[in-house]
Amino acid sequence: MAAASQDQNRPQNTRAIMAFLQNHPPFSNMEEDHLAHFAEHSTLRFYANDEVVLSADDGVANQFYVVKQGRIRGERLNSRDDRTETTFEIGLGDCFPLAALVGERPTRTLHRSVGDTFCLNIEHEDFVTLFTQSDTFRDFCLRGVSSLLDQVNQRIQSGAMASIGSNFTLDSPLERFALRNPIVCTPDLPVHKAVARMHESNVGSIVITDDNRHPVGIFTLRDLRTLIAEEKAPLSAPIRHVMTPNPCSLLAKENAFAAAMLMAEHHFAHICVVDDENRLIGVVSERDLFALQRVDLVNLARTIGTATHLRTLVSLRADVSHLVDSMLAHGADSGQIVKIITTLNDVTVRRVLELNIAKNDPGIPFT
């Protein structure tokens, strides 16, 4: 109530400027008193189209600007051919010249208005006051775009964690997912008995191990479907004849992202988790990693890799965008996002080639 009363006591013009600022970063995260300081000490200035707002000729930067209406274009001279180049164009709510103010130097860029433009500006003294008193404003001035990206990522991640829980991140070690004692058997166990163990434990895979608990094979429900459909072997056969030998394994200290990428690249849904001596600790499945996500990496890669029509591949591209949003929400960094996109692009290109070759094989061998 006190804050609301204090706000009502401020002049209408001050409140209007504060309301405008609150729609744009970094002001949207600043305290009201700091916004009020800006509003009370700001001046609204008009610049006609193509008017120089700020340049190196003005000397050491002594004013801070926020675009209220219109646009500002940044121009610099290319030393190689003496041609003027546009370096940026900013609009509503954007600020300048941060680097020059923080560095206490002239700007190196000529700032020119594009169309009729209004800017709010404060003097250097008031800029220093905000820089000193507001952590949010100071962080923005020092870090610029990276600070805004942090805020965006935090908002995305907060929204995702609210809906799926806060325990999962891409950097979580696999040992956090492999808490359940894995179902194992020897290579000589008949298939039907191995499947019975899977059924009793309600799991989708069984790991075949040697006497030292080293994984030598894996058998999944998908393998069972293939076995029955293609009649490759009787269910009484030893499981070593139908298992997938030498299953992919990761150390327990590896993270969820490593497991997800391995699954996506090889189109399987289970990873053996082992210790430093290659002894089986547990099994992590695609479901463990992505059960609560609307679009998951492994399933999307598999769907792309088995698509039967080009139009299906086209429609799946939208899911790639959803996946990137989901991965960002789970804390993926830029390097991980690039690797995800590259992997899915590779899978897509491979499938396009396969579909075209199946339709019209040129008779040329590929390496």
ZIURNOR-V203102 format. One record per pair of residues at least 12 apart in sequence whose ideal C-beta (glycine too) atoms are under 7 Angstrom apart, sorted by the first residue. I is the first residue (numbers start at 1). J is the second residue. D is the distance in whole Angstrom. If there is no record, write none. Layout:
<<I/J/D> <I/J/D>>
//
This chain:
<<3/32/7> <10/36/6> <14/36/6> <14/39/4> <14/40/6> <17/39/4> <17/42/6> <17/120/7> <18/35/5> <18/36/6> <18/39/5> <20/68/7> <21/35/5> <21/38/7> <22/35/7> <23/93/7> <24/93/3> <25/148/5> <25/151/6> <26/136/5> <26/137/6> <26/140/4> <29/136/5> <29/151/7> <30/134/5> <30/136/5> <30/137/6> <31/134/7> <34/130/6> <34/133/6> <34/134/4> <34/137/7> <37/126/7> <37/129/6> <37/130/6> <38/122/6> <38/130/6> <41/122/5> <41/126/4> <42/120/5> <42/121/6> <42/122/5> <43/121/6> <44/68/7> <44/118/6> <44/120/6> <45/118/7> <45/119/5> <45/121/6> <46/118/6> <47/113/4> <47/117/5> <47/119/7> <48/113/7> <48/116/6> <49/113/6> <49/114/7> <49/115/5> <49/116/6> <50/112/6> <50/113/7> <51/112/7> <51/113/5> <52/110/6> <52/112/6> <53/72/6> <53/111/4> <53/112/7> <53/113/6> <53/119/7> <54/97/6> <54/107/6> <54/111/4> <55/107/7> <55/110/4> <55/111/7> <56/106/5> <56/107/6> <56/108/6> <58/106/7> <59/106/6> <60/104/6> <60/105/6> <60/106/6> <61/97/5> <61/100/4> <61/101/5> <61/106/6> <61/107/6> <62/123/7> <62/124/4> <63/121/5> <63/122/7> <63/123/6> <63/124/7> <64/95/7> <64/101/6> <64/121/6> <64/122/5> <64/127/4> <65/95/7> <65/96/5> <65/119/5> <65/121/5> <66/93/7> <66/95/5> <66/119/6> <66/120/5> <67/90/6> <67/91/6> <67/92/6> <67/93/7> <67/94/5> <67/117/7> <67/119/6> <68/118/4> <68/119/6> <68/120/5> <69/117/6> <69/118/4> <70/113/6> <70/114/7> <70/115/5> <70/116/6> <70/117/3> <70/118/6> <71/89/6> <71/90/7> <71/91/5> <71/114/4> <71/115/6> <71/117/6> <72/90/5> <72/96/7> <72/111/5> <72/113/6> <72/114/7> <72/117/7> <73/86/6> <73/89/5> <73/112/5> <73/114/5> <74/86/7> <74/87/4> <74/88/4> <74/109/4> <74/111/6> <75/87/7> <75/109/7> <75/110/5> <75/112/6> <76/108/7> <76/109/6> <87/109/6> <89/114/7> <96/111/6> <98/141/5> <98/144/6> <101/127/6> <102/141/6> <102/142/7> <153/328/6> <156/328/5> <156/329/5> <157/329/5> <157/331/6> <159/329/7> <160/329/3> <160/330/7> <164/292/4> <168/330/6> <169/330/6> <169/331/4> <170/255/6> <170/256/5> <170/257/4> <170/327/7> <170/330/5> <170/331/5> <170/332/5> <170/336/6> <171/255/5> <171/257/7> <171/331/6> <172/255/6> <172/256/5> <173/252/6> <173/253/6> <173/255/6> <174/250/6> <174/252/5> <174/254/5> <174/255/7> <174/256/7> <174/259/6> <174/273/5> <174/284/6> <175/252/4> <175/273/7> <175/281/7> <177/256/7> <177/284/5> <177/288/5> <178/252/7> <178/273/4> <178/281/5> <178/282/3> <178/283/7> <178/284/6> <179/282/7> <180/282/6> <182/207/6> <182/280/6> <182/282/5> <182/283/5> <183/197/6> <183/198/6> <183/201/5> <183/203/5> <183/206/5> <184/206/7> <184/207/5> <184/209/5> <184/280/7> <185/197/7> <185/206/6> <185/208/6> <185/239/7> <187/208/5> <187/216/7> <187/217/7> <187/238/6> <187/239/6> <187/240/4> <188/238/5> <188/240/7> <189/238/7> <189/239/5> <190/236/5> <190/237/7> <190/238/6> <191/235/5> <191/237/6> <191/239/5> <191/242/6> <192/235/4> <192/236/6> <194/206/5> <194/219/6> <194/239/5> <195/224/6> <204/220/6> <204/221/5> <204/285/6> <205/218/6> <205/219/7> <205/220/4> <205/270/5> <205/283/6> <206/219/5> <207/272/6> <207/280/6> <207/283/6> <208/239/6> <208/240/7> <208/243/5> <209/280/6> <212/279/7> <213/279/5> <213/280/5> <214/278/5> <214/279/6> <215/247/5> <215/249/6> <215/272/5> <215/274/7> <215/280/5> <216/245/7> <217/240/7> <217/243/3> <217/244/6> <217/245/5> <217/247/6> <218/243/6> <218/244/5> <218/247/4> <218/270/6> <218/272/7> <219/239/6> <219/242/7> <219/243/5> <220/269/7> <220/270/6> <223/242/7> <223/244/7> <227/242/6> <247/272/5> <248/262/6> <248/266/7> <248/271/6> <248/272/7> <249/271/7> <249/272/4> <249/274/5> <250/262/7> <250/271/6> <250/273/6> <251/274/6> <251/276/7> <252/273/5> <252/275/6> <252/281/5> <256/289/6> <257/336/6> <259/271/5> <259/284/6> <259/289/6> <260/289/6> <260/297/5> <260/298/6> <261/339/6> <261/343/7> <263/286/6> <263/298/4> <264/297/5> <264/298/5> <264/301/4> <264/343/6> <265/343/6> <267/301/7> <267/302/5> <267/305/6> <269/285/6> <269/286/4> <269/298/6> <270/283/6> <270/285/5> <271/284/5> <286/298/4> <286/299/7> <293/326/5> <294/322/7> <294/326/7> <295/319/5> <295/322/5> <295/323/5> <295/326/6> <297/323/6> <297/340/6> <300/319/6> <300/323/6> <300/344/7> <301/343/7> <301/344/6> <301/347/5> <303/316/6> <304/316/6> <304/344/7> <304/347/5> <304/348/5> <304/351/6> <305/347/5> <305/351/6> <307/351/6> <310/352/7> <310/355/6> <313/348/6> <313/351/6> <313/352/7> <320/344/6> <324/337/6> <324/340/7> <324/341/7> <327/340/6>>
//
